[in-house]
Amino acid sequence: MMKKVKVGIIGVGAQGGLYTQFLLDGRVENMEIAAICDIDPEKKKEYAEKHPEIPFYEDYVDMLESGLVESVVVCTPHYSHPEIGIQALERNIHTLIEKPAGVYSKQVKELNEIASSKPELTYGIMFNQRTNALYQKIKEVIDQGEIGEIRRSNWIITSWWRPQAYYDGSEWRATWKGEGGGVLVNQAPHQLDLFQWICGMPQKVYSNVKYGYQRDIAVEDELTTLFDYGNGATGVFITCTHDLMGTDRLEILGDKGKIVVDDSKKVSIKRLHQSESEINASMGPEDVQAVVQGKDLSEYYTEEKLEFESVWGAQHIAVLENFAENILHDTPLLAPGSDGLNGVELANAIHLSSWLGKEVELPVDEDHFLEELNKRIQEEEK
Ligand SMILES: NC(=O)c1ccc[n+]([C@@H]2O[C@H](COP(=O)([O-])OP(=O)(O)OC[C@H]3O[C@@H](n4cnc5c(N)ncnc54)[C@H](O)[C@@H]3O)[C@@H](O)[C@H]2O)c1
């Protein structure tokens, strides 16, 4: 029989509850639930009634020290991911943290340091959208140079619509103290991660962020950001939680081609026969009129159109299985935990740029960011 990794779920709210159910339903082939933990007495009552067979802990340290779990999935609010991750890794327990890795980079770096001092342990992060074969495909196309050097990338990801009731139904959400941000730290970490995974990290960030713009919240519900990659390439990242007709469109223009992704499902890959610079150089005065008069330029490229199906729940199961495979057989991790730092650094830079009203360089000064974040926490508490 296949060996199964014994896992403890820390935080059985919306997300942790879902993973617990997947495990109970036997949908994660190489994992079995060994314990659960939550500080909410209601959850304790709920699980005592529904699943008295699963050991329940109110304190995660007790669960880590129970000897029952060899791995944990950390599904608590964002601020606590690094702290709980550190405690788990220090006790030699394999750790999968939810996204985002944390709220501020200083905290995430501490977690990454402990993890790198324990290479024998598996440390992963729930970037479930990395399992979507579409993003794996375009990463490969770009890494292999098929569209050449990236000149510009844009991601409009406004399909994260959330009504006011979503914010009102939770105490920690959409507050500086409880969540540490809005769409940037809650919904958009998936795209911030994919964006950097596929296109790399920018060197500078300039942002326009709206706080409590269309929702009655302290944190951001809308932003437009300009990334500067330092080599001429730029990127634009737009996200919000109030566009009911939301868009999900990623465009990446390279000097040898272009990728356009719609709704994380459909992709068009155009490949130029020669680089745009070469085609440009080959044009003489005799060609200009035809170009200006709307010459069909499609003769210069071919287009490949692909469609991918990726089911939301199946993505999470795939990350859980990949995490367990890494523990059991050293199968490479699709989303190593240490990668979580990049998305947090991007989110910190976007916030800091808007707070200071100027362009900031990456990585931002971690102490300066924390000081500014703490100011907002203090103002909120007045
Ligand atoms: N990957 C995804 O698709 C995805 C989707 C939703 C949420 N998330 C992430 O999951 C995390 C949790 O989100 P949620 O929507 O499930 O929130 P939630 O509020 O529904 O659940 C959080 C749970 O953690 C418990 N908790 C808080 N502190 C704890 C502690 N110290 N020890 C034990 N339990 C504790 C709370 O009582 C609550 O039951 C967030 O970081 C969020 O970003 C990820």
The ligand as an ORCA input file, in Angstrom:
! r2SCAN-3c Opt
* xyz 0 1
  N      -5.174     29.254     -1.986
  C      -6.419     29.672     -2.037
  O      -7.115     29.497     -3.032
  C      -7.020     30.357     -0.843
  C      -8.392     30.627     -0.812
  C      -8.930     31.224      0.341
  C      -8.106     31.546      1.404
  N      -6.770     31.290      1.336
  C      -5.882     31.649      2.458
  O      -6.180     30.853      3.586
  C      -5.988     31.600      4.782
  C      -7.249     31.494      5.623
  O      -8.339     32.047      4.925
  P      -9.840     31.607      5.228
  O     -10.671     32.269      4.185
  O      -9.910     30.145      5.404
  O     -10.081     32.361      6.626
  P     -11.099     31.958      7.782
  O     -11.246     33.161      8.645
  O     -12.332     31.353      7.195
  O     -10.326     30.803      8.582
  C      -9.205     31.019      9.389
  C      -9.280     30.052     10.561
  O      -8.051     30.093     11.282
  C      -8.371     30.033     12.678
  N      -7.218     30.558     13.406
  C      -6.808     31.841     13.529
  N      -5.671     31.910     14.247
  C      -5.353     30.637     14.588
  C      -4.279     30.064     15.327
  N      -3.319     30.806     15.862
  N      -4.275     28.725     15.482
  C      -5.245     27.946     14.965
  N      -6.282     28.448     14.254
  C      -6.331     29.769     14.073
  C      -9.640     30.853     12.809
  O     -10.341     30.579     13.993
  C     -10.393     30.409     11.557
  O     -11.210     29.269     11.794
  C      -5.665     33.042      4.340
  O      -4.311     33.307      4.505
  C      -6.064     33.100      2.885
  O      -5.253     33.956      2.115
  C      -6.231     30.693      0.251
*
